[in-house]
Amino acid sequence: MKKIEINFRKTCSCPDSHINCLTPKEWVKGQVAIWELYYEKRDIRDKDIHPAVFPIALPKKCIELFTHKGELVLDPFVGIGTTLIAARDLERNAVGFDLNPEYIDYANKRLAQLNMSLFTENTKQIAICDDALNIPQYLDEETISLCVTSPPYANMLNHERLNKSLRSDLRKNEHYKKVQQYSDNPRDLGTMKLKEYIEALAEIYKCILPLLKPKAHCVINVNDLWENNRRYPTHSYIIEAMEKVGYELRNIIIWDKRNLVNRVGIFGWPSNYITLSTTFEYILDFWRAPL
């Protein structure tokens, strides 16, 4: 298979020793380990289009922190193209992969609808329908400056959605009793049980590691799993799996989502204290350690 022809070298005038194009004032804002992000009008929040989409602001912040203009960003589970839009906004090249052809078609439509300007014409954002295990067939080694994604949530969406709030007015909404799964493809991480999911994720990221430049970052947005009244610390399992295949953990960031939760019912009262998983998620930052 022929490799993708896409630029991966920085086009800015920043010193080679710098990790990004940020000013000291902008850098300081990125040091806070709790992020509050907002959706914008271009964001897609319709779960009938995609069951779990992060805001453009999330990959945009990661791209600003870990890349220079002109460098290459990878999203191995690109979904409907959010990371690609963020990359275009910031004058970065980007490639995204997904198993679902409908998602890839939607991602390409989103990119086509964006207003083109002179600065974006110098970069490419490409959405490809293929298994993430095949990414090395498309990209050369040591070309990626940032890998950022929100992987499918194991099989936590492949069941009827229940709202256990004691407030009856919140219990039944348009998503109640609805199965919001990613696909029926057995290779789709969103259909796998947790153990199989972690193993498959590790296999994919092991293939991606040689494609990263030394000191390139790899960011994974993930939520923990609640199933049968038990919490499974998915973020911990991912950290362990990533370290086993050669990544080094650099930072753990909390995505504070309280600004996105409109109405909250009472969960677990009075006998079972449960923190609301809808109010926060993890952003795990790894890198390929220097050679």
MOLINCOR-V30559 format. One record per helix or strand of 3 or more residues. SS is the DSSP state (hx for helix, st for strand). FROM is the first residue (numbers start at 1). TO is the last residue. If there is no record, write none. Layout:
BEGIN
<<SS | FROM | TO> <SS | FROM | TO>>
END
This chain:
BEGIN
<<hx | 24 | 30> <hx | 56 | 66> <st | 72 | 75> <hx | 82 | 89> <st | 93 | 98> <hx | 101 | 113> <hx | 120 | 122> <st | 125 | 129> <hx | 132 | 137> <st | 144 | 149> <hx | 168 | 171> <hx | 189 | 191> <hx | 194 | 209> <st | 212 | 222> <st | 225 | 227> <st | 230 | 232> <hx | 234 | 244> <st | 248 | 256> <hx | 258 | 260> <hx | 277 | 279> <st | 280 | 287>>
END
